[in-house]
Amino acid sequence: MKQSIIGTKSMVVSPHYLASMAGNHILEKGGNAFDAAVAVSACLGVVYPHMTGLGGDTFWLNYEKKEGKIRAYNGSGRSGTNVSRETYTGEDAIPFRGIRSAITVPGMVDSWDVILKELGTLTLTDVLAPAIDYAENGFPITQNQVDYTKQNWDWLSKMPITSDIYAPGGRIPEVGERFYQKDLARSLAIIAEQGRDAFYHGELAESIVTYMKEQGGLLTATDFASHEGNWVEPIATTYRDYTIYQVPPNSQGFVGLMALNILENFDLENMKHGSADYYHVLVEALKAGFRDRNEVLTDPEFFNVPLDKLLDKQYAAKLATTIQQTKAEKVSSPPMGSDTAYAAVVDKDGNSVSFIQSLYFEFGSGVVAGNTGVILQNRGSFFSLDSNHVNALEPNKRSFHTLMPAMACKDGKPSIIYGTQGGEGQPQTQTAIITRMIDYGMDPQTAINEPRFVWGRTWGESSEALRLESRVEKDTIKELHEKGHLIEVVEEFDGVMGHAQAIRIDGQGFLQGGVDPRGDGAAIGS
């Protein structure tokens, strides 16, 4: 079993070891945490292409030591000007795959530019070099990518251009095979040389939009040219002796804060970790947050998300009284995509970054835009076509977003930087990890290694199950079933639980790094 890696100066954690190495390389070159984070982000878009890429979105929490405060950046894109519910007249929902699912502008490249200019010390040319190298010269494909290719083979193998890249020669690649993305390497090189404008105004924007138009796509050159992410005020709550930060809506980050506010009303420290009571109270606290989230989460430019109420401690205390220790509450939640990549960096000066990025579903929309190598996200497929739904599709709107990087501070400084892949599972795994570390004193790796749960409905299922890894004790599983949970036991270390990463800055100033054994990551400290 993995143990936490301990660094004395810096730490990089990510779900792919090559991305972690890229971030550490930038730190060794003299870059800071923000430079390294952009390098990790870009590299993940190459070596974890089924999870993330240039065609997706990203959210950032940043702590700059000299400024002494947390800053959040929303790097999510909006729906196109010509995209509306009327576009899908006669359809029950927006398609999950194909050109008509690619209806939001990718926000990731913009975020790289802003983070570097505002907080970094290096250039795009510097930090994109590792990603360009792996795209051009190849890297050993992982078991994770092979597994996702197999799972999606029926539709993936039929997608023009996309299948040529991800199913070379009309076959599923083998683990360890050298995997090339020459077109993507050229696109990254253009961005490194010309900057973000190449992607939103210039050569790449033109190539993407031209291809989309030829295929019946809905995004326009104006949509790309008008895109900009934005700095936003992070939201926060207190838990025990910590202040926990999340990105505000359209992120679901407030659900993680709501769960902790509710759990403050329970004596977790004296509740046996791993017991049925432990799992039950966490799941029920999270379900209370999901119930509210499903009613209010969307683009705050279109709807006033009532954060003051949702994050109020008295409201949490009221919700806590509704949790019955012997009975699981019945809550319905829509199925959603869960394929994401989370990473974190802390440098020698104490600068800290918590960030997460995604294409939404595995391989996103499945559409690679012509000869750019850029696979476009399908985040917009989560919009509703019901005009009365809070997340109803409108032009120039951001969708309800699952991405939620987290940071826990103590005495005004980052102490725990954490997050996970997993869609609906993100607030669940975050809550498990942070309570294990704060209430039970676990180090990051132990907290991540411990058996996990995830509640919710996956695509095609009619009811919400509580999935438990098979390492959970049989008596605990039996007791949870008796409380009314619909139990599904999965593998010992099951990928459905997502890939979590965490860094803890301990009382000596050492950096403890943990990565998920369910993924292909590495914690690299110096």
One Martini backbone bead per residue (centre of mass of N, CA, C, O) as a GRO file, in nm:
protein
  526
    1MET     BB    1   0.097   0.036   0.022
    2LYS     BB    2   0.082   0.351   0.003
    3GLN     BB    3   0.278   0.630   0.098
    4SER     BB    4   0.358   0.917   0.199
    5ILE     BB    5   0.511   1.181   0.061
    6ILE     BB    6   0.807   1.368   0.164
    7GLY     BB    7   0.867   1.712   0.172
    8THR     BB    8   1.069   2.017   0.227
    9LYS     BB    9   0.964   2.223  -0.023
   10SER     BB   10   0.790   2.038  -0.230
   11MET     BB   11   0.475   1.960  -0.425
   12VAL     BB   12   0.340   1.701  -0.649
   13VAL     BB   13   0.002   1.621  -0.765
   14SER     BB   14  -0.128   1.351  -0.975
   15PRO     BB   15  -0.289   1.112  -1.203
   16HIS     BB   16   0.003   1.146  -1.350
   17TYR     BB   17   0.338   1.096  -1.350
   18LEU     BB   18   0.420   1.284  -1.590
   19ALA     BB   19   0.284   1.539  -1.481
   20SER     BB   20   0.441   1.553  -1.217
   21MET     BB   21   0.719   1.574  -1.354
   22ALA     BB   22   0.665   1.838  -1.501
   23GLY     BB   23   0.622   2.011  -1.249
   24ASN     BB   24   0.898   1.953  -1.118
   25HIS     BB   25   1.070   2.063  -1.349
   26ILE     BB   26   0.978   2.357  -1.320
   27LEU     BB   27   1.080   2.394  -1.032
   28GLU     BB   28   1.382   2.329  -1.101
   29LYS     BB   29   1.393   2.586  -1.305
   30GLY     BB   30   1.232   2.820  -1.108
   31GLY     BB   31   0.952   2.785  -1.080
   32ASN     BB   32   0.640   2.805  -0.971
   33ALA     BB   33   0.337   2.679  -0.887
   34PHE     BB   34   0.192   2.804  -1.137
   35ASP     BB   35   0.374   2.701  -1.354
   36ALA     BB   36   0.348   2.399  -1.278
   37ALA     BB   37   0.040   2.375  -1.309
   38VAL     BB   38   0.028   2.429  -1.612
   39ALA     BB   39   0.206   2.192  -1.691
   40VAL     BB   40   0.021   1.977  -1.575
   41SER     BB   41  -0.233   2.047  -1.731
   42ALA     BB   42  -0.116   2.004  -2.017
   43CYS     BB   43  -0.017   1.713  -1.973
   44LEU     BB   44  -0.292   1.585  -1.910
   45GLY     BB   45  -0.404   1.654  -2.204
   46VAL     BB   46  -0.212   1.414  -2.311
   47VAL     BB   47  -0.188   1.159  -2.091
   48TYR     BB   48  -0.525   1.221  -2.026
   49PRO     BB   49  -0.738   1.235  -2.287
   50HIS     BB   50  -1.008   1.102  -2.159
   51MET     BB   51  -1.036   1.348  -1.931
   52THR     BB   52  -0.859   1.577  -2.084
   53GLY     BB   53  -0.825   1.917  -2.239
   54LEU     BB   54  -0.834   2.188  -2.452
   55GLY     BB   55  -1.164   2.125  -2.480
   56GLY     BB   56  -1.193   2.230  -2.182
   57ASP     BB   57  -1.217   2.277  -1.836
   58THR     BB   58  -1.145   2.502  -1.540
   59PHE     BB   59  -1.039   2.517  -1.189
   60TRP     BB   60  -0.914   2.764  -0.936
   61LEU     BB   61  -0.690   2.761  -0.651
   62ASN     BB   62  -0.502   3.042  -0.505
   63TYR     BB   63  -0.185   3.086  -0.326
   64GLU     BB   64  -0.020   3.383  -0.247
   65LYS     BB   65   0.211   3.463  -0.024
   66LYS     BB   66   0.236   3.781  -0.057
   67GLU     BB   67  -0.083   3.820  -0.038
   68GLY     BB   68  -0.244   3.610   0.163
   69LYS     BB   69  -0.463   3.476  -0.044
   70ILE     BB   70  -0.749   3.354  -0.193
   71ARG     BB   71  -0.788   3.258  -0.539
   72ALA     BB   72  -1.031   3.246  -0.804
   73TYR     BB   73  -1.084   3.050  -1.113
   74ASN     BB   74  -1.303   3.063  -1.395
   75GLY     BB   75  -1.264   2.809  -1.667
   76SER     BB   76  -1.550   2.833  -1.801
   77GLY     BB   77  -1.778   2.787  -2.049
   78ARG     BB   78  -2.007   2.888  -2.297
   79SER     BB   79  -2.262   2.907  -2.475
   80GLY     BB   80  -2.377   2.974  -2.766
   81THR     BB   81  -2.547   3.220  -2.931
   82ASN     BB   82  -2.706   2.986  -3.122
   83VAL     BB   83  -2.793   2.846  -2.848
   84SER     BB   84  -3.095   2.662  -2.783
   85ARG     BB   85  -3.381   2.496  -2.724
   86GLU     BB   86  -3.477   2.520  -3.023
   87THR     BB   87  -3.245   2.347  -3.145
   88TYR     BB   88  -3.407   2.080  -2.989
   89THR     BB   89  -3.657   2.033  -3.131
   90GLY     BB   90  -3.798   1.712  -3.053
   91GLU     BB   91  -3.611   1.672  -2.808
   92ASP     BB   92  -3.535   1.550  -2.484
   93ALA     BB   93  -3.218   1.593  -2.532
   94ILE     BB   94  -2.901   1.642  -2.521
   95PRO     BB   95  -2.651   1.513  -2.655
   96PHE     BB   96  -2.357   1.336  -2.551
   97ARG     BB   97  -2.271   1.311  -2.851
   98GLY     BB   98  -2.122   1.496  -3.070
   99ILE     BB   99  -2.159   1.803  -3.225
  100ARG     BB  100  -2.435   1.869  -3.045
  101SER     BB  101  -2.256   1.862  -2.762
  102ALA     BB  102  -2.062   2.104  -2.867
  103ILE     BB  103  -2.169   2.411  -2.689
  104THR     BB  104  -1.899   2.488  -2.536
  105VAL     BB  105  -1.644   2.679  -2.458
  106PRO     BB  106  -1.327   2.648  -2.403
  107GLY     BB  107  -1.130   2.744  -2.093
  108MET     BB  108  -0.828   2.651  -2.046
  109VAL     BB  109  -0.632   2.833  -2.208
  110ASP     BB  110  -0.706   3.095  -2.067
  111SER     BB  111  -0.610   3.010  -1.783
  112TRP     BB  112  -0.312   2.986  -1.840
  113ASP     BB  113  -0.263   3.281  -1.914
  114VAL     BB  114  -0.364   3.412  -1.650
  115ILE     BB  115  -0.193   3.266  -1.439
  116LEU     BB  116   0.083   3.350  -1.553
  117LYS     BB  117   0.043   3.666  -1.558
  118GLU     BB  118  -0.045   3.694  -1.248
  119LEU     BB  119   0.157   3.444  -1.100
  120GLY     BB  120   0.386   3.392  -1.276
  121THR     BB  121   0.736   3.354  -1.439
  122LEU     BB  122   0.664   3.217  -1.699
  123THR     BB  123   0.605   3.077  -2.007
  124LEU     BB  124   0.439   2.896  -2.234
  125THR     BB  125   0.692   2.777  -2.358
  126ASP     BB  126   0.798   2.651  -2.098
  127VAL     BB  127   0.533   2.486  -1.984
  128LEU     BB  128   0.461   2.325  -2.266
  129ALA     BB  129   0.703   2.138  -2.336
  130PRO     BB  130   0.623   1.860  -2.216
  131ALA     BB  131   0.357   1.823  -2.373
  132ILE     BB  132   0.477   1.838  -2.656
  133ASP     BB  133   0.666   1.599  -2.629
  134TYR     BB  134   0.446   1.377  -2.570
  135ALA     BB  135   0.283   1.427  -2.830
  136GLU     BB  136   0.516   1.391  -3.044
  137ASN     BB  137   0.687   1.127  -2.901
  138GLY     BB  138   0.537   1.004  -2.679
  139PHE     BB  139   0.372   0.757  -2.462
  140PRO     BB  140   0.278   0.539  -2.221
  141ILE     BB  141   0.008   0.370  -2.205
  142THR     BB  142  -0.253   0.318  -1.996
  143GLN     BB  143  -0.482   0.127  -1.841
  144ASN     BB  144  -0.698   0.345  -1.817
  145GLN     BB  145  -0.720   0.413  -2.121
  146VAL     BB  146  -0.782   0.131  -2.219
  147ASP     BB  147  -1.042   0.088  -2.057
  148TYR     BB  148  -1.199   0.333  -2.184
  149THR     BB  149  -1.179   0.235  -2.471
  150LYS     BB  150  -1.339  -0.024  -2.432
  151GLN     BB  151  -1.604   0.102  -2.312
  152ASN     BB  152  -1.617   0.304  -2.595
  153TRP     BB  153  -1.589   0.146  -2.868
  154ASP     BB  154  -1.859   0.152  -3.027
  155TRP     BB  155  -1.832   0.474  -3.080
  156LEU     BB  156  -1.530   0.551  -3.110
  157SER     BB  157  -1.467   0.372  -3.374
  158LYS     BB  158  -1.681   0.573  -3.550
  159MET     BB  159  -1.509   0.827  -3.526
  160PRO     BB  160  -1.392   1.067  -3.691
  161ILE     BB  161  -1.046   1.097  -3.628
  162THR     BB  162  -1.065   0.991  -3.337
  163SER     BB  163  -1.005   0.692  -3.413
  164ASP     BB  164  -0.719   0.743  -3.530
  165ILE     BB  165  -0.603   0.815  -3.246
  166TYR     BB  166  -0.752   0.604  -3.023
  167ALA     BB  167  -0.765   0.375  -3.283
  168PRO     BB  168  -0.510   0.259  -3.410
  169GLY     BB  169  -0.583   0.057  -3.675
  170GLY     BB  170  -0.863  -0.037  -3.541
  171ARG     BB  171  -0.757  -0.049  -3.232
  172ILE     BB  172  -0.666  -0.138  -2.920
  173PRO     BB  173  -0.448  -0.039  -2.725
  174GLU     BB  174  -0.164  -0.108  -2.546
  175VAL     BB  175  -0.006  -0.142  -2.275
  176GLY     BB  176   0.283   0.069  -2.326
  177GLU     BB  177   0.225   0.202  -2.570
  178ARG     BB  178   0.307   0.428  -2.802
  179PHE     BB  179   0.157   0.759  -2.790
  180TYR     BB  180   0.026   0.972  -3.039
  181GLN     BB  181  -0.013   1.358  -3.097
  182LYS     BB  182   0.062   1.552  -3.346
  183ASP     BB  183  -0.160   1.768  -3.369
  184LEU     BB  184  -0.149   1.856  -3.073
  185ALA     BB  185   0.142   1.951  -3.079
  186ARG     BB  186   0.094   2.183  -3.280
  187SER     BB  187  -0.112   2.338  -3.110
  188LEU     BB  188   0.071   2.384  -2.865
  189ALA     BB  189   0.293   2.535  -3.022
  190ILE     BB  190   0.115   2.773  -3.106
  191ILE     BB  191   0.049   2.866  -2.818
  192ALA     BB  192   0.342   2.907  -2.723
  193GLU     BB  193   0.398   3.130  -2.946
  194GLN     BB  194   0.099   3.305  -2.955
  195GLY     BB  195  -0.106   3.223  -2.752
  196ARG     BB  196  -0.440   3.242  -2.673
  197ASP     BB  197  -0.533   3.380  -2.945
  198ALA     BB  198  -0.503   3.128  -3.124
  199PHE     BB  199  -0.764   2.988  -2.988
  200TYR     BB  200  -0.981   3.253  -3.005
  201HIS     BB  201  -0.877   3.412  -3.296
  202GLY     BB  202  -0.703   3.230  -3.469
  203GLU     BB  203  -0.598   2.951  -3.617
  204LEU     BB  204  -0.749   2.752  -3.424
  205ALA     BB  205  -1.025   2.877  -3.428
  206GLU     BB  206  -1.069   2.845  -3.731
  207SER     BB  207  -1.042   2.537  -3.744
  208ILE     BB  208  -1.265   2.461  -3.546
  209VAL     BB  209  -1.505   2.620  -3.672
  210THR     BB  210  -1.492   2.505  -3.955
  211TYR     BB  211  -1.544   2.214  -3.877
  212MET     BB  212  -1.811   2.253  -3.730
  213LYS     BB  213  -1.966   2.368  -3.970
  214GLU     BB  214  -1.933   2.118  -4.158
  215GLN     BB  215  -2.082   1.928  -3.915
  216GLY     BB  216  -2.313   2.111  -3.767
  217GLY     BB  217  -2.229   2.312  -3.574
  218LEU     BB  218  -2.269   2.593  -3.315
  219LEU     BB  219  -2.007   2.726  -3.306
  220THR     BB  220  -1.833   3.037  -3.321
  221ALA     BB  221  -1.607   3.282  -3.362
  222THR     BB  222  -1.745   3.469  -3.155
  223ASP     BB  223  -1.746   3.275  -2.918
  224PHE     BB  224  -1.438   3.258  -2.893
  225ALA     BB  225  -1.365   3.567  -2.886
  226SER     BB  226  -1.559   3.620  -2.617
  227HIS     BB  227  -1.393   3.463  -2.432
  228GLU     BB  228  -1.389   3.457  -2.062
  229GLY     BB  229  -1.268   3.436  -1.777
  230ASN     BB  230  -1.279   3.455  -1.400
  231TRP     BB  231  -1.246   3.620  -1.122
  232VAL     BB  232  -1.330   3.490  -0.795
  233GLU     BB  233  -1.486   3.456  -0.501
  234PRO     BB  234  -1.443   3.261  -0.262
  235ILE     BB  235  -1.573   3.010  -0.071
  236ALA     BB  236  -1.665   2.956   0.287
  237THR     BB  237  -1.578   2.760   0.581
  238THR     BB  238  -1.594   2.609   0.894
  239TYR     BB  239  -1.378   2.337   1.038
  240ARG     BB  240  -1.307   2.342   1.320
  241ASP     BB  241  -0.975   2.482   1.264
  242TYR     BB  242  -1.085   2.543   0.971
  243THR     BB  243  -1.067   2.680   0.638
  244ILE     BB  244  -1.287   2.626   0.369
  245TYR     BB  245  -1.235   2.617   0.016
  246GLN     BB  246  -1.422   2.730  -0.276
  247VAL     BB  247  -1.583   2.743  -0.566
  248PRO     BB  248  -1.820   2.906  -0.707
  249PRO     BB  249  -2.069   2.948  -0.888
  250ASN     BB  250  -2.109   2.686  -1.113
  251SER     BB  251  -2.009   2.531  -0.884
  252GLN     BB  252  -2.045   2.256  -0.638
  253GLY     BB  253  -1.872   2.338  -0.380
  254PHE     BB  254  -2.097   2.397  -0.158
  255VAL     BB  255  -2.155   2.099  -0.084
  256GLY     BB  256  -1.896   2.054   0.081
  257LEU     BB  257  -1.966   2.273   0.293
  258MET     BB  258  -2.239   2.168   0.387
  259ALA     BB  259  -2.142   1.897   0.496
  260LEU     BB  260  -1.957   2.017   0.717
  261ASN     BB  261  -2.172   2.178   0.867
  262ILE     BB  262  -2.333   1.927   0.945
  263LEU     BB  263  -2.095   1.753   1.079
  264GLU     BB  264  -2.045   1.946   1.324
  265ASN     BB  265  -2.305   1.803   1.474
  266PHE     BB  266  -2.092   1.568   1.497
  267ASP     BB  267  -1.899   1.307   1.668
  268LEU     BB  268  -1.658   1.175   1.489
  269GLU     BB  269  -1.419   1.112   1.682
  270ASN     BB  270  -1.639   0.902   1.842
  271MET     BB  271  -1.662   0.768   1.561
  272LYS     BB  272  -1.608   0.502   1.398
  273HIS     BB  273  -1.409   0.432   1.157
  274GLY     BB  274  -1.599   0.251   0.915
  275SER     BB  275  -1.867   0.262   1.009
  276ALA     BB  276  -2.198   0.282   0.962
  277ASP     BB  277  -2.231   0.561   1.091
  278TYR     BB  278  -2.022   0.705   0.925
  279TYR     BB  279  -2.136   0.660   0.642
  280HIS     BB  280  -2.424   0.758   0.693
  281VAL     BB  281  -2.371   1.058   0.779
  282LEU     BB  282  -2.225   1.141   0.522
  283VAL     BB  283  -2.439   1.069   0.313
  284GLU     BB  284  -2.673   1.240   0.436
  285ALA     BB  285  -2.533   1.514   0.423
  286LEU     BB  286  -2.494   1.511   0.114
  287LYS     BB  287  -2.790   1.477   0.027
  288ALA     BB  288  -2.882   1.749   0.136
  289GLY     BB  289  -2.708   1.910  -0.066
  290PHE     BB  290  -2.818   1.790  -0.331
  291ARG     BB  291  -3.107   1.886  -0.304
  292ASP     BB  292  -3.033   2.187  -0.330
  293ARG     BB  293  -2.856   2.190  -0.580
  294ASN     BB  294  -3.079   2.088  -0.786
  295GLU     BB  295  -3.245   2.372  -0.749
  296VAL     BB  296  -2.983   2.609  -0.799
  297LEU     BB  297  -2.767   2.515  -1.008
  298THR     BB  298  -2.586   2.763  -1.194
  299ASP     BB  299  -2.564   3.048  -1.351
  300PRO     BB  300  -2.541   3.348  -1.172
  301GLU     BB  301  -2.632   3.531  -1.424
  302PHE     BB  302  -2.937   3.373  -1.415
  303PHE     BB  303  -2.910   3.298  -1.096
  304ASN     BB  304  -2.971   3.322  -0.751
  305VAL     BB  305  -2.763   3.179  -0.545
  306PRO     BB  306  -2.828   3.096  -0.196
  307LEU     BB  307  -2.554   3.105  -0.008
  308ASP     BB  308  -2.630   3.222   0.266
  309LYS     BB  309  -2.818   2.990   0.334
  310LEU     BB  310  -2.648   2.729   0.262
  311LEU     BB  311  -2.395   2.840   0.467
  312ASP     BB  312  -2.556   2.831   0.717
  313LYS     BB  313  -2.530   2.706   1.033
  314GLN     BB  314  -2.832   2.686   1.110
  315TYR     BB  315  -2.916   2.530   0.863
  316ALA     BB  316  -2.734   2.287   0.921
  317ALA     BB  317  -2.858   2.213   1.195
  318LYS     BB  318  -3.134   2.151   1.077
  319LEU     BB  319  -3.042   1.925   0.883
  320ALA     BB  320  -2.920   1.741   1.105
  321THR     BB  321  -3.205   1.672   1.241
  322THR     BB  322  -3.301   1.494   0.978
  323ILE     BB  323  -3.106   1.280   1.061
  324GLN     BB  324  -3.131   0.932   1.064
  325GLN     BB  325  -2.960   0.669   1.210
  326THR     BB  326  -3.182   0.433   1.086
  327LYS     BB  327  -3.233   0.616   0.811
  328ALA     BB  328  -3.260   0.649   0.475
  329GLU     BB  329  -3.283   0.889   0.252
  330LYS     BB  330  -3.484   0.990  -0.016
  331VAL     BB  331  -3.299   1.072  -0.312
  332SER     BB  332  -3.279   1.260  -0.609
  333SER     BB  333  -3.045   1.223  -0.890
  334PRO     BB  334  -2.878   1.306  -1.156
  335PRO     BB  335  -2.702   1.196  -1.396
  336MET     BB  336  -2.334   1.215  -1.438
  337GLY     BB  337  -2.040   1.302  -1.513
  338SER     BB  338  -1.677   1.177  -1.407
  339ASP     BB  339  -1.437   1.294  -1.601
  340THR     BB  340  -1.126   1.376  -1.446
  341ALA     BB  341  -0.863   1.616  -1.325
  342TYR     BB  342  -0.656   1.630  -1.035
  343ALA     BB  343  -0.440   1.891  -0.883
  344ALA     BB  344  -0.127   1.979  -0.700
  345VAL     BB  345   0.071   2.269  -0.566
  346VAL     BB  346   0.385   2.324  -0.385
  347ASP     BB  347   0.622   2.551  -0.294
  348LYS     BB  348   0.901   2.687  -0.128
  349ASP     BB  349   0.714   2.960  -0.060
  350GLY     BB  350   0.391   2.852  -0.037
  351ASN     BB  351   0.269   2.824  -0.290
  352SER     BB  352  -0.077   2.741  -0.396
  353VAL     BB  353  -0.249   2.470  -0.585
  354SER     BB  354  -0.596   2.408  -0.689
  355PHE     BB  355  -0.696   2.180  -0.957
  356ILE     BB  356  -0.944   2.134  -1.231
  357GLN     BB  357  -1.032   1.907  -1.509
  358SER     BB  358  -1.244   1.871  -1.823
  359LEU     BB  359  -1.477   1.688  -2.062
  360TYR     BB  360  -1.670   1.520  -1.866
  361PHE     BB  361  -1.669   1.292  -2.045
  362GLU     BB  362  -1.532   1.045  -2.184
  363PHE     BB  363  -1.406   1.204  -2.458
  364GLY     BB  364  -1.644   1.369  -2.450
  365SER     BB  365  -1.792   1.423  -2.755
  366GLY     BB  366  -1.575   1.283  -2.971
  367VAL     BB  367  -1.465   1.553  -3.102
  368VAL     BB  368  -1.231   1.624  -3.343
  369ALA     BB  369  -1.095   1.925  -3.468
  370GLY     BB  370  -0.970   1.809  -3.711
  371ASN     BB  371  -0.615   1.904  -3.718
  372THR     BB  372  -0.578   1.978  -3.393
  373GLY     BB  373  -0.641   1.741  -3.164
  374VAL     BB  374  -0.907   1.857  -3.041
  375ILE     BB  375  -1.116   1.766  -2.786
  376LEU     BB  376  -1.448   1.812  -2.723
  377GLN     BB  377  -1.667   1.898  -2.509
  378ASN     BB  378  -1.996   1.798  -2.316
  379ARG     BB  379  -2.111   1.993  -2.092
  380GLY     BB  380  -2.383   2.098  -2.234
  381SER     BB  381  -2.552   1.825  -2.191
  382PHE     BB  382  -2.660   1.924  -1.894
  383PHE     BB  383  -2.859   2.075  -1.998
  384SER     BB  384  -3.184   2.185  -2.009
  385LEU     BB  385  -3.508   2.177  -2.196
  386ASP     BB  386  -3.643   2.301  -1.950
  387SER     BB  387  -3.766   2.614  -1.884
  388ASN     BB  388  -3.799   2.554  -1.553
  389HIS     BB  389  -3.511   2.498  -1.526
  390VAL     BB  390  -3.230   2.620  -1.379
  391ASN     BB  391  -3.048   2.463  -1.623
  392ALA     BB  392  -3.135   2.600  -1.867
  393LEU     BB  393  -3.099   2.658  -2.186
  394GLU     BB  394  -2.881   2.923  -2.299
  395PRO     BB  395  -2.734   3.171  -2.421
  396ASN     BB  396  -2.440   3.242  -2.277
  397LYS     BB  397  -2.405   2.984  -2.075
  398ARG     BB  398  -2.344   2.832  -1.781
  399SER     BB  399  -2.308   2.535  -1.637
  400PHE     BB  400  -2.342   2.309  -1.440
  401HIS     BB  401  -2.068   2.218  -1.216
  402THR     BB  402  -1.854   1.966  -1.076
  403LEU     BB  403  -1.612   2.130  -1.032
  404MET     BB  404  -1.395   2.115  -0.707
  405PRO     BB  405  -1.165   2.270  -0.564
  406ALA     BB  406  -0.958   2.247  -0.262
  407MET     BB  407  -0.899   2.436   0.061
  408ALA     BB  408  -0.721   2.420   0.372
  409CYS     BB  409  -0.700   2.645   0.645
  410LYS     BB  410  -0.448   2.766   0.887
  411ASP     BB  411  -0.386   3.062   1.000
  412GLY     BB  412  -0.415   3.166   0.682
  413LYS     BB  413  -0.297   2.886   0.572
  414PRO     BB  414  -0.214   2.632   0.400
  415SER     BB  415  -0.275   2.270   0.476
  416ILE     BB  416  -0.501   2.151   0.268
  417ILE     BB  417  -0.482   1.996  -0.054
  418TYR     BB  418  -0.783   1.905  -0.242
  419GLY     BB  419  -0.914   1.630  -0.459
  420THR     BB  420  -1.132   1.504  -0.739
  421GLN     BB  421  -1.261   1.283  -0.917
  422GLY     BB  422  -1.638   1.224  -0.998
  423GLY     BB  423  -1.856   1.431  -0.993
  424GLU     BB  424  -2.071   1.334  -0.765
  425GLY     BB  425  -1.807   1.231  -0.599
  426GLN     BB  426  -1.651   1.481  -0.507
  427PRO     BB  427  -1.789   1.563  -0.232
  428GLN     BB  428  -1.756   1.280  -0.110
  429THR     BB  429  -1.448   1.240  -0.115
  430GLN     BB  430  -1.373   1.500   0.020
  431THR     BB  431  -1.519   1.439   0.289
  432ALA     BB  432  -1.364   1.187   0.358
  433ILE     BB  433  -1.076   1.306   0.358
  434ILE     BB  434  -1.106   1.550   0.556
  435THR     BB  435  -1.211   1.383   0.799
  436ARG     BB  436  -0.971   1.191   0.820
  437MET     BB  437  -0.760   1.420   0.872
  438ILE     BB  438  -0.906   1.583   1.106
  439ASP     BB  439  -1.065   1.361   1.290
  440TYR     BB  440  -0.834   1.104   1.243
  441GLY     BB  441  -0.524   1.182   1.159
  442MET     BB  442  -0.460   1.145   0.869
  443ASP     BB  443  -0.284   1.100   0.607
  444PRO     BB  444  -0.322   1.138   0.278
  445GLN     BB  445  -0.278   0.841   0.185
  446THR     BB  446  -0.463   0.702   0.388
  447ALA     BB  447  -0.723   0.855   0.318
  448ILE     BB  448  -0.721   0.745   0.019
  449ASN     BB  449  -0.697   0.429   0.072
  450GLU     BB  450  -0.943   0.405   0.199
  451PRO     BB  451  -1.242   0.309   0.193
  452ARG     BB  452  -1.505   0.375  -0.038
  453PHE     BB  453  -1.770   0.595  -0.150
  454VAL     BB  454  -2.074   0.613  -0.369
  455TRP     BB  455  -2.344   0.816  -0.451
  456GLY     BB  456  -2.579   0.727  -0.708
  457ARG     BB  457  -2.649   0.776  -1.053
  458THR     BB  458  -2.621   0.609  -1.340
  459TRP     BB  459  -2.638   0.543  -1.653
  460GLY     BB  460  -2.955   0.369  -1.691
  461GLU     BB  461  -3.054   0.413  -1.400
  462SER     BB  462  -3.337   0.421  -1.158
  463SER     BB  463  -3.136   0.421  -0.907
  464GLU     BB  464  -2.979   0.486  -0.599
  465ALA     BB  465  -2.658   0.395  -0.507
  466LEU     BB  466  -2.438   0.245  -0.265
  467ARG     BB  467  -2.105   0.240  -0.310
  468LEU     BB  468  -1.878  -0.023  -0.207
  469GLU     BB  469  -1.600  -0.134  -0.113
  470SER     BB  470  -1.494  -0.461  -0.035
  471ARG     BB  471  -1.330  -0.363   0.229
  472VAL     BB  472  -1.573  -0.338   0.366
  473GLU     BB  473  -1.730  -0.452   0.617
  474LYS     BB  474  -1.982  -0.677   0.634
  475ASP     BB  475  -2.134  -0.558   0.879
  476THR     BB  476  -2.156  -0.275   0.762
  477ILE     BB  477  -2.315  -0.343   0.510
  478LYS     BB  478  -2.556  -0.467   0.657
  479GLU     BB  479  -2.633  -0.213   0.824
  480LEU     BB  480  -2.684  -0.025   0.581
  481HIS     BB  481  -2.911  -0.191   0.464
  482GLU     BB  482  -3.095  -0.165   0.722
  483LYS     BB  483  -3.114   0.159   0.677
  484GLY     BB  484  -3.185   0.166   0.339
  485HIS     BB  485  -2.956   0.104   0.158
  486LEU     BB  486  -2.850   0.073  -0.173
  487ILE     BB  487  -2.635  -0.185  -0.235
  488GLU     BB  488  -2.298  -0.179  -0.393
  489VAL     BB  489  -2.044  -0.395  -0.457
  490VAL     BB  490  -1.710  -0.342  -0.528
  491GLU     BB  491  -1.409  -0.310  -0.572
  492GLU     BB  492  -1.143  -0.253  -0.377
  493PHE     BB  493  -1.024  -0.053  -0.623
  494ASP     BB  494  -1.241   0.163  -0.761
  495GLY     BB  495  -1.289   0.383  -1.027
  496VAL     BB  496  -1.570   0.505  -0.933
  497MET     BB  497  -1.420   0.678  -0.698
  498GLY     BB  498  -1.186   0.795  -0.818
  499HIS     BB  499  -0.913   1.050  -0.826
  500ALA     BB  500  -0.717   1.132  -0.560
  501GLN     BB  501  -0.565   1.429  -0.405
  502ALA     BB  502  -0.297   1.532  -0.163
  503ILE     BB  503  -0.187   1.801   0.062
  504ARG     BB  504   0.030   1.841   0.351
  505ILE     BB  505   0.109   2.092   0.590
  506ASP     BB  506   0.296   2.071   0.849
  507GLY     BB  507   0.431   2.180   1.153
  508GLN     BB  508   0.735   2.165   1.004
  509GLY     BB  509   0.687   2.213   0.677
  510PHE     BB  510   0.609   1.964   0.561
  511LEU     BB  511   0.525   1.759   0.266
  512GLN     BB  512   0.235   1.571   0.211
  513GLY     BB  513   0.179   1.314  -0.036
  514GLY     BB  514  -0.121   1.207  -0.221
  515VAL     BB  515  -0.232   0.925  -0.417
  516ASP     BB  516  -0.420   0.728  -0.623
  517PRO     BB  517  -0.439   0.378  -0.664
  518ARG     BB  518  -0.667   0.408  -0.902
  519GLY     BB  519  -0.434   0.533  -1.056
  520ASP     BB  520  -0.130   0.706  -1.225
  521GLY     BB  521   0.013   0.851  -1.002
  522ALA     BB  522   0.221   1.116  -0.839
  523ALA     BB  523   0.438   1.199  -0.574
  524ILE     BB  524   0.652   1.497  -0.574
  525GLY     BB  525   0.932   1.568  -0.378
  526SER     BB  526   1.191   1.817  -0.227
   0.00000   0.00000   0.00000
